[in-house]
Amino acid sequence: MRFLAGIIAAVVVLVVGALIATYSGAYNVAATSPDAGIVAWLLSTNMQRSVAARAGSVSAPGEFSDQQARQGYRIYKGTCVLCHGGPGKDPADIAKGLNPEPPYLPDTVARWSSAELFWIIKNGIKMTGMASYGAVHNDEEIWSLVAFIRRLPKMTPEQYDQMDQAGSQ
């Protein structure tokens, strides 16, 4: 019985502490202030687990075509490259002011399954600057974007520029 009372007391103290921190404004929410290590770990781990759990119901296509990748490039160029950059393309200034900083996709895309990438693009990620594109792009367009993003790790800056030139002709 004393053990249970101790647990309840600890929970009450944590809740009261969290409320005091919240209402006092003690936690700095400025984008220029990095999150404390434990906060960054909690947010990152929660995001990864949440995406994995929700993307489990998404059925990804077996293979992506060159046509899908070209269509995905057009979307990427118009909406994604500003924050995520691309081969030979630095992110725009706006991305450098986000916290957390948007990942450079050629380096990070391999960590995610195609279903997870689809889910992230469609639904966005709260408190990261990653918008939900499900309201403005249909599933076919989002899969095309996934098709393009999947190619980024092996794409050279020259290949990226060729896609740009091919799209403008």
N, C-alpha and C positions, 0 to 999 in steps of 0.2 A: 504494500500500500504506500509506503514511504517512497519507493522507487517511482511509482506512477505520479505521486504528488511532485516529485523532483522534476520529472519530465514536463508536467503541466506548467510548473513554475518557470522552467527554462524557456518553454514556448512563449509564455506570457512576456518574459523579459525580452526575448527576441522581437516579438511583435511591437512592444512598447518602444524598444530601441529603434526599430525601423520607422515607426510613426514619428518619433522625435527627429530622426535624421531627415525624414521627408518634409515635415512641416517647418523645420528650422532652415531648410535650404542648404544644409551642410554638404550634400553631395553635389559636386560641381558638374553641371551638365554641358558645359562649353565643349564644342567640337575640338577646340585646341587643347583640351585636357584629356590625356589618355586615361582609359579606364584602369582601375586598380587591377592587379594580376588576377585575383579571385573573381572579380566582376567580369573581366574579359573572358576568363575560362568558362564561367557559368553561362554567359551569353552565347559564346561560340559553341559550347557543347550542347546547349539547349537547341540552338539553331540547327546544328548537324543532326541531332536525334529527331527533331521535329520534322525536318525535311525527309529523312529516311523513312520515318513512320508513315507520312502522308503520301510519299511517292510510291510506296509499295503497291498501291492500287492502280498506278499508271502503267499502261501497257505500251512499251516503246516499240517502234518499228524495228524490224530485223536489221536492215541496212538502209543507208541514206544515199540518194542519188546525187550526181553532180548538179543536176538542175535544182534540187532542193537546196544544196549548199549555195548556189548562185543567188537564189531567192533569199536565203538567209543572210547572205552578205549584204544585200540591199537594206534589210532591216537593221543589221548590225551597224552599218555605216551611219544610218540615220538616228539610231537611238542608243547604241551601246558603246561605241568607240570613244565617246567623250569621257566616260568614266573608266572603262576597262582597258583602253588603248588597244593596240593590235601590233602585229609584226612591223616594226619600224615606225610605229605611231605611239607617241606618248599620250597619256590621258590629258584632257584639258584641265585648266586651272581649277575649275569647279570640283573636280574629283580629288584634287590635292587637299581640299578643305574639308572633306568628309571624314567622319570618325564613326565607325571604322573605315579605313581606306579601302576603296573597292579593289578586289583582287585583279591582278593582271592575268587574264584568262588563259593565255597560252601556257602559263606556268601552273595553273590550278585546275584546269578543266578535267584532268585525268582523275582527280579525287572523287568526282561525282559520276553517277550512272546517267545515262541519257534520260531516264525517267525522272531522276532528281533534278537535272538541269531544266527539263520541261516544267516541272512543278515550281521551281524557283522563278523562272521567267513568267509563268502564268500567274502566280500568286504573290510574288514579291517577298521581301523579308522586312518585317517591322524594324524601325529604329536603325536602319543601315543605309538608307538612301536607295535601296534596290526596289524600284517601283514594280507594281503588278501590271503586266501587259496583257492579261487575259481580257480586260475590258476593251482593248483597242486592236488586238490581234486574235484571229481565230486559231484553233488548235493546229490546223495545217501550217499556218504561218509560223507558229511557235516551233513546230517540229522542224521546219526549214531552218530556223535560227539555230536550233540544236545541231542540225546537220552541219551548218557552217562552223559553229563553235567547236565541234568535235575535231575539225581539221586544223584549228589554230596552232596546236603544239608543233606540228610538222611544217607549218607554212613559213616560208621566207618572206622578208619584206618585199622582195621582187614579185613573188606570187600574189601577195596581198595587193600590190599596186596593179598587177595585171587584171585582177578581178575588178578593180575600180575602173580601169580603162575599158574592159569588156562591158561593164554595166553602163558606161556613158556613151556607147556607140549605138 
